[in-house]
Amino acid sequence: MPADALPILAACFLIVGALYAAVGHAGASGYLAVMALLSVAPEVMRPTALAINVLVATIAFVQFVRAGHFSWALFWPFAAASIPAAFVGGMIHLPAHALKVAIGVVLLLTAFRMAWVAMHPPMSKAAPSPPRTPVALAVGGVMGLVAGLTGTGGGIFLSPVMLLFNWADTKRTAATASLFILLNSVAGLSGLASAGWRPTPSLAVLAAAACIGGLIGSTLGSRRATPRALNLALAAVLFIAGGKLVLS
């Protein structure tokens, strides 16, 4: 990782950690976007995003639990399938070009998701109804594999699915996503470590910045909804970064 880019990365990671933690996410897609814009090597991007995910997701989860929004019954079926799938995804080594394209596609899909939610907020007034266990297991397995493979925690995909099918309200969705991200990130990082990855000194600086942001964002987000303008702004950044990776 270029030394001259470290201060800029740290400042951006603090902002990303705050914005994403406000909705129960750890910010992996945002960290990936920032690193893509600053031309960080693709093989460095995935473990960096996963490692910081573990810390920020832990902070977000604690805050949402303290606010009373977590449900174990809703959460466990997603996690039961996603954790082993994320570990397998983390062990898979893709060529640098393929990894860039995979991360770029994830960023673009995330951007579409954020823009869509901002422009079309959920209108359902029916009481949320959790999915059947086989459905939750299938969804968790697919998202866990994608999470480990691309360096995200999977929550950025789980949240819109839960809201789309009215499986939980916004706050409970955020609480579920935060622990989902935490466990998938640990599993994915474990897979990378088993394949030889080791942390670098710069990771500590970036992690500290992201954790400060995560603490601020999750404290506010566990009590307030995400502004529409915030989702649109983040979507624009992800479009640029995702397009840069795919087209390059």
C-alpha positions in Angstrom: 0.0 0.0 0.0 1.6 3.4 -1.0 2.8 5.3 2.1 1.8 8.7 0.7 -1.8 7.5 0.3 -2.1 6.3 3.9 -3.4 9.6 5.4 -6.0 10.0 2.7 -7.1 6.4 3.1 -7.4 6.8 6.9 -9.5 10.0 6.6 -11.8 8.3 4.0 -12.1 5.1 6.1 -13.2 7.2 9.1 -16.0 8.7 7.0 -17.0 5.4 5.4 -17.0 3.7 8.8 -19.3 6.3 10.2 -21.7 6.3 7.3 -22.1 2.6 7.0 -22.2 1.8 10.7 -25.2 4.1 10.9 -27.2 1.4 9.1 -25.6 -1.7 10.7 -23.0 -2.2 8.0 -19.2 -2.3 8.4 -18.3 -0.5 5.2 -16.4 -3.1 3.2 -17.9 -1.9 -0.1 -17.0 1.7 0.8 -13.4 0.7 1.8 -13.1 -1.2 -1.5 -14.3 1.9 -3.4 -11.8 4.2 -1.7 -8.9 1.8 -2.3 -9.9 1.3 -5.9 -9.9 5.1 -6.5 -6.5 5.3 -5.0 -5.1 2.4 -7.0 -4.4 0.0 -4.2 -3.4 -3.4 -5.4 -6.4 -5.8 -5.7 -4.8 -8.5 -3.7 -4.4 -6.0 -0.8 -8.0 -4.7 -1.0 -9.8 -7.9 0.0 -8.0 -8.8 3.3 -7.9 -5.1 4.3 -11.6 -4.7 3.9 -12.4 -7.9 5.7 -10.1 -7.2 8.6 -11.6 -3.7 9.2 -15.1 -5.2 8.7 -14.5 -7.4 11.8 -13.8 -4.4 14.0 -16.5 -2.0 12.7 -19.2 -4.7 12.5 -18.5 -5.6 16.2 -19.0 -1.9 17.2 -22.2 -1.6 15.1 -23.6 -4.9 16.5 -23.0 -3.9 20.1 -24.8 -0.6 19.6 -27.8 -2.1 17.9 -28.1 -4.8 20.5 -28.0 -2.2 23.3 -30.9 -0.4 21.5 -32.9 -3.7 21.6 -33.1 -4.4 17.9 -31.4 -7.9 17.6 -33.4 -11.2 17.2 -31.4 -14.5 17.4 -34.3 -16.4 15.9 -34.2 -14.3 12.8 -30.5 -14.3 12.5 -29.2 -17.9 13.0 -30.5 -19.5 9.7 -28.7 -17.0 7.6 -25.5 -17.4 9.5 -25.6 -21.2 9.7 -25.0 -21.5 5.9 -23.1 -18.2 5.3 -20.2 -18.8 7.7 -18.8 -22.0 6.0 -19.5 -20.6 2.6 -17.6 -17.4 3.4 -14.6 -19.5 4.6 -14.6 -21.3 1.3 -14.8 -18.1 -0.6 -11.9 -16.6 1.4 -9.7 -19.7 0.4 -10.4 -19.3 -3.3 -7.6 -17.4 -5.0 -8.5 -15.5 -8.2 -6.1 -14.0 -10.7 -5.5 -10.2 -10.1 -7.6 -9.3 -13.2 -10.5 -11.6 -12.2 -10.4 -10.3 -8.7 -10.6 -6.7 -9.9 -13.6 -7.5 -12.1 -15.3 -9.4 -9.2 -14.9 -6.6 -6.8 -16.0 -4.1 -9.4 -19.2 -6.0 -10.1 -19.9 -6.1 -6.3 -19.5 -2.4 -6.1 -21.8 -1.7 -9.0 -24.5 -4.0 -7.6 -24.1 -2.3 -4.3 -24.5 1.1 -5.9 -27.6 0.1 -7.7 -29.0 -1.2 -4.5 -28.3 2.0 -2.5 -29.7 4.2 -5.3 -32.8 2.1 -5.6 -33.5 2.1 -1.9 -33.0 5.9 -1.7 -35.4 6.5 -4.6 -37.9 3.8 -3.7 -38.1 3.4 0.1 -40.1 0.3 1.4 -43.8 1.1 1.4 -45.1 -2.1 3.0 -47.3 -1.6 6.0 -47.8 -5.3 6.8 -46.2 -6.7 9.9 -42.7 -8.2 9.1 -42.7 -12.0 8.7 -39.4 -13.9 9.0 -38.5 -16.3 6.1 -38.8 -20.1 6.3 -35.6 -21.8 7.5 -34.7 -23.4 4.1 -35.1 -20.0 2.4 -32.9 -18.3 4.9 -30.3 -21.0 4.7 -30.1 -20.7 0.9 -29.9 -17.0 1.0 -27.2 -17.1 3.6 -25.1 -19.6 1.8 -25.0 -17.7 -1.5 -24.3 -14.4 0.2 -21.6 -16.0 2.4 -19.7 -17.3 -0.6 -19.9 -13.9 -2.4 -18.7 -12.2 0.9 -15.6 -14.4 1.3 -14.8 -14.3 -2.4 -14.9 -10.5 -2.9 -13.9 -9.1 0.5 -17.3 -7.9 1.7 -19.3 -9.0 4.7 -22.5 -9.8 2.7 -24.7 -7.5 4.7 -24.9 -5.0 1.9 -26.9 -7.6 0.0 -28.7 -9.2 2.9 -30.3 -5.9 4.1 -32.1 -5.1 0.8 -33.4 -8.6 0.5 -34.7 -8.6 4.0 -36.5 -5.3 3.5 -37.7 -6.2 0.0 -39.5 -9.4 1.3 -40.5 -7.7 4.5 -38.7 -10.2 6.7 -37.9 -7.5 9.3 -38.2 -3.8 10.0 -35.3 -1.4 9.3 -33.7 -1.4 12.7 -33.9 -5.2 13.1 -32.5 -5.6 9.6 -29.6 -3.5 10.6 -28.9 -5.5 13.7 -29.1 -8.8 11.8 -26.8 -7.5 9.1 -24.2 -6.3 11.5 -23.6 -9.7 13.1 -24.0 -11.4 9.7 -21.2 -9.2 8.4 -19.0 -9.8 11.5 -19.1 -13.6 11.3 -18.7 -13.7 7.5 -15.8 -11.4 7.7 -14.1 -13.5 10.3 -14.7 -16.6 8.2 -13.4 -15.0 5.0 -10.4 -13.6 6.7 -9.6 -17.0 8.2 -9.7 -18.5 4.8 -7.2 -15.9 3.5 -5.0 -16.4 6.6 -5.0 -20.2 5.9 -3.8 -19.3 2.4 -0.9 -17.2 3.7 -2.2 -13.7 4.3 -0.6 -11.7 7.1 -1.5 -8.2 8.3 0.6 -5.2 7.4 1.6 -2.2 9.6 -0.6 0.2 7.7 -3.7 -1.9 8.5 -3.6 -0.8 12.2 -3.8 2.9 11.1 -6.7 2.3 8.8 -8.5 0.1 11.3 -8.2 2.8 14.1 -9.7 5.4 11.8 -12.6 3.2 10.7 -13.4 2.2 14.3 -13.6 5.8 15.4 -16.0 6.4 12.5 -17.9 3.2 13.3 -18.5 4.2 16.9 -19.9 7.6 15.9 -22.1 6.3 13.1 -23.5 3.3 15.0 -24.3 5.3 18.1 -26.4 7.7 15.9 -27.7 5.1 13.5 -29.2 2.8 16.2 -31.6 5.6 16.9 -32.0 7.4 13.6 -32.8 6.4 10.0 -30.4 6.8 7.1 -30.9 10.0 5.2 -32.0 9.6 1.5 -29.2 11.9 0.4 -26.6 9.7 2.1 -27.5 6.6 0.1 -27.4 8.6 -3.1 -24.0 10.0 -2.3 -22.5 6.6 -1.4 -24.1 5.1 -4.6 -22.3 7.7 -6.7 -18.9 6.8 -5.2 -19.5 3.1 -5.7 -20.6 3.6 -9.3 -17.3 5.4 -10.1 -15.1 3.0 -8.3 -16.9 -0.1 -9.6 -16.8 1.2 -13.1 -13.1 2.0 -12.8 -12.3 -1.6 -11.7 -14.4 -3.3 -14.3 -13.4 -1.2 -17.3 -9.7 -1.3 -16.4 
